[in-house]
Structure formats: structure tokens, C-alpha cells
Amino acid sequence: MKSLARGTIMALGLTALAASPAAARDKATFGQGARYVAMGSSFASGSGVAPYDPAAPARCQRSTQNYAHQLAAKRNLALVDVTCGGATTAHILGAWNELPPQVEALTADTALVTITIGGNDIGYIGGLIAGSCGGDPNSAAVAQPLCQMIAAGRRGGAAMLTATEAGWTKVGEALADIVREIRRRAPRARIVFVDYLTVLPDGALCSQTPLSFEAARGGRATAARLAALTASVARRNGAEVLPVSRLSRGRHDACAAAPWMAGFIPPDASRGFVPYHPNLAGMTAVAEALDRSLGR
């Protein structure tokens, strides 16, 4: 992928810093070899972007080309990547079956922490996938086997997660708790929330986004609310936010000519395709935006 326009990236970086309290901006910059802990769910782990790290748990689908790995390579940082596909805010702070809490990767000398989390708490991407399956899961079986899994779950009485007002409140509280716990364990670390790259176009949909008008509207509303909530929590708690949702909106969604986002239908000869998740170009774009915004 070609590098992003310098002006666009610099503008995004300035926005991220300007939106943060002085306490976050006053943190000292860090040099080569500094400890960097990456936390979050699949939009951070790089689910769908092969190859995966063979040392990571297989279910985490942790790409060796996710934005954390690319940023660490750019700056020669000592990366500790604990991102994991499917994670929620609860798995940042607490154990997830055999996986320890992601915050346990933090040490007092940690210099940088990035986090992308919250979407699984409110059923964001799961809702888009379910909506794309439509009424007949067999019609999309060739394009996306997840439809059959979703249909089987429904027959078994399982329901897709739908966010409630109480659920949104809980996510906001959990995000604030994450910042506080990071501060306790790594008091000098710069904390940067990286929000979710834009999935759907603002206007007309395309073959890669087979959603009803109502489902698309709901998906856009969920994305906007999650981005706003993440930014609000960051501002109130002395963290930074990198709004990559803005950088990609209208330019690099799943229907764009140069998408940073996979659509619903896997391309020919795809490896490890995961619908409605960042592709390699998207991961590279986030890494470049982070690199610019952090300064030197």
C-alpha cells in the first residue's frame, strides 16, 4: 500500500493529541527498545490478516502484520502483544478461560499502551454479520459459513447480542476502569485508544455489504456511538484517542475503491478471511497514523 498523504496523517495525529488532556500530552516521548503493550480485540489483533503469530493462542488470530507489530517495527519498540479476537472489556481486566487478563502484560516500565476494544461488548460486528446473512443462511453459505453457525445458534435458542442502554453504560464504565488499571500498573505509560476503522459507507451500499436499510443504519449508529464514547472516556481520564474512524470514513470503507476493510464476501484464494474486519492496508494505515501522532 502507498503511504498515506503526509498532511492527512499529520492532521489526524494533531486531532488525537488536541482531544486529550494536558496530562496525556505531557508524557515524555519514548525511544528505541521501549516496552509497548498492545491490548484489544480482533480490530487490534488483525483477525483475517495472515500470517498469524504461531506463538499466540490460535483462537486469538493475532496477525504478525497488525498495527501494533507494524508500529513496533517502525520504532524498534519491545512489543508485548496480548490482543485477541473476540475479546471484550471484561477480558482486558479479567481472565478469559485459559487466557490471563490482558492488563497482566503491563509492567512499571511500560512506555506505551494501545487499546481497541468495546465492539464485542455491544455486538457491533456480530450484528453486521448476522444482518448480512439475511433470512436464508443457505443463500450465503458459499460466501460466508458463519451464516450457518448463526442460524444454528438461533435454532438452539441463542440470540445475537443487542446493546441496551445499560450495556452502553457498562462499556463506558469498563473503558474508564481500564485506564485506571493501566495507570496503577504503568504510571508513566502513554495510553492511546485506537477506535474502529469505518466499515460501512455513508451512502449507497454495495455487493460487499448485503444489508437492509435498517441494518445498515443501525450499524452506522452503533459505530458512531462507540467512537464518541471512546473519545469521551479518553478525554475524561487523561488518555489519548486516535480517531481512525474519521480517517477512513468516506474514503476506505468496505465499498471504497481502496478499502481498508474487508466486506462480507471473501475474495478468491483468500487466506483467513474474516468479514467486516480491517485488511492489511487498514492495519498499515493505522500503524502510520499512530507513528505520526506519537511524535518523536
N, C-alpha and C positions, 0 to 999 in steps of 0.2 A: 504494500500500500504506500502511496505517496505520502510524504509528511503533510500534516495539516498546515494551513496558512498560518504564518507566524503571528499576524495580527489577531486572528480569531482565537488562537490558543492563548496569547497573552491577555486578551480581553477576558476570556473565561477565567484565567488564573487570578486576575485582579478582582473579578467579581467574587470569587471564592474567598479571597482574603478580606475584602471590604465587608463581606457579610458576617465576619466573625468578630468577636470581642477583642479588645486590645490584648487581653491576657493570652489569647492564642497567637496573635501576630508577633508578640514579643519573645516567643520561644526562639532560642538560638537555632541557627541552621546546623545541619549535621554533615559530617564529612564521610569519606570513604570508609567502609567497614562498619558503619553504624548499624545497630540492631534495628531491624524493621519487621514488625509483626503485622501480617495481613489476616483479617478476620472477615467472616461473612458467609453468604450462601452461594448459589450457583452463578449469579451475575458477577461474583468475585472469583469463584473457583475456576470459572471458564468451562463449565459443562458444555460439551459439544465442540470444543476446540482441541483437537488432537495435536500432539500426543499427550496422554496423561502421565503424571508423575508415578512411576511404578512403586515408589516408596510410600505413597499415600494410600489410605483406605480406598478400595475400588469404588465403593458407593459414593465417595465424595466427588468423583470425576474432576480431579484437580489438575488443570492443564499446566504444562510447563511453559505455556505461552500466555498465561493470564496476565492481567495488567500488573499484578504485584511482581511476577517474575521478570517482566519486561522492564519495569521501573528499577528493580534491584540491579539488573544487568547494566542499565544506563548509568547508574550512580555508584556501582560497586558496593551495594549495601549487603549486610548479612541478613538475608531473608529467612524468617520463620513463618511459613505459610500454613495456617490451620483452617483455611476456608473449606467449606464442604457443601456440595449441592444438597438442597432440601433443608438446610439449617434455618431455624427461627431465632428470634432474640433469646428465647429460653436456652438455646444451645450455645450462645455466646457466654452466658453466665452460669450455666449448669451442664451436667453431663448428659450425653445423648447415647444411651446404651453403652457400647464399649468405648466411645469417644469421650475424653475429658472435656471440661468446659474450655472453650477457646481462650478465655482470659488467662488460663494457666500458662499460656505461652509467654506471657508478659514477665519481664524482669525489671529491676530498678533502673538498669541502664538502657532500656528500650528508648530509642530516639524518635521513632515514627510508628504510628498505628493507622491503618486504613480499614474502613468498615463499609460493607454494602450489605444491608440486612433490612428485614421488615416485610418484604413482599410475600413470603410464605406465611407470615402471621395472619395476613388478611386475604389469602387466596388469590393474589393478583394474576400470576402467570397460569396457575392451575385453572382459573376461571376462563382465561382466554383459550386455553387448550380445549376445555370442555365445550365452550361455545363454538369452537371451530369444528367439533365433531358433528354437531347438528343432531337431528333426530334419529338418523340411521348410522350407527357406528360402522356398519359393514361398508358403507359407501366411501369411507375414508380409510379403510383398513390398509390398503396398499400404501397410501401416503403416510399414515401415522398409526402404528399399532397401539399407541396409548389410548386411542378411542375405544378399543375393545376392552382395555383394562378399566377405563372409566365406566363403560357400560356394565361390566361385570360387577364393579363396586356398587353401582346403583341397584342392580338386581339383588345384591346382597344386603341392601339396606343402608349402605354408606352414602354419604352426601358430600358434595364438594363444599369446601369451606367458603362461607359467605361472611364478610365483615359486618359486624354490628357496631353501633356507637360505642358500646362497652369495649369491643375489641380494638377499636381505634384508640380509645383512651389507654388501654393496656399497652399497646405498642409504643405510644408516646412515653409512658412511664418507664417501659423497659429500655428504650433508647437512652433516656436520661440516666438510668441505673448503670448502663454500660459505660457511659462517660465517667461517672463517679468511680466505678470499679477500676477503670483504666488509670485514672488519676491516683487512686490508692496504691496500685501496684507499680505504676511507672510515672511518677510525678512530673518528670521533665519531658515526657513524650509529646510530640505534636500529634493531635488526633484529627483525622480527616475522614468525614463521612463522604463516600462517593455514592451519589444517588443512582437511580436506574436509567440506563440508556433508553431513549424513546422507542417503543415497539411499533405503535400504530401511527399512520399518517393522520394529519388533521382533517384532510378532506376525504376524497373517494378512496375506498379500499381496493384491493387487487386480488388476484388469484392466490397469492400467498397469505392472505388474511381473510379466510372464508367465514366471516362473522355477520350476524344480523346487525341491523342498525342499532338496536337496543344493546346488544352485547358489546359492540364497539364503543358506544357512548359510555357504557359502564366501565369498560377497560380504561378509556381515557380519563374518566373522572377518578378512578382509583389511582392511576399513575400520578395525576396532578396532586391529589391529596397526600399521597405518600411522600412526594418530593417536598411539598410545603411543610409537612410535619417534620421531616428530617431536618430541613433548614431551620425551622423554628427551635427544635431541640438543640441543635448545634449552637445557635446564637445564644440561647439562654444558659448554656452550660459550658461556655468557653472553648468549644470545639470549632473546627472549620468544616465547611462543606464545599465539595466540588460538584457543581450542578451540571453533570454531563447530560442530563435530560434536556437542558436548554441547547447544548452544543449540537445534539443530534436531531432535535425536533425540526421537522420540515425539511431536513436535508438527508438524513441517513437512517430513516425508519425501514421496516421490512419491505415496503413497497418502493423505496427510493432507487434511483439508478445506481447509486453507490451505497448499498446498505451496510450498516454496521450491526445489523440484527437479522438473524435467521427468521424466515417465515414459518408457515405451518407445514409446507410440503418439502421433503428432503430433496436436494439436487441429486442428479445421477452420480453414482460412485461416491456418495457422501460417507464420511467416516465419523461415527459417534455423533450423528446429528441429534440435536435437542431443539424442539420447536420453540420459537419466541425467546431465544437467548442470543447474547452477543456472539458474533462471529470473530474471526481473527482480526479483521480490520477494526472492529469495535474495540477489542481489547487493546490494540495498538493505539487507537485514538485516546482511550482513557489513560494509558501509560504516558503518552506525550503530554496530555493536559495536566496530569499530576506533576510531571517533571517540570513544566513551566511554572505552575502555581507555587511550587515549594521554594523557588528561588535558589540562590547559591550561597 
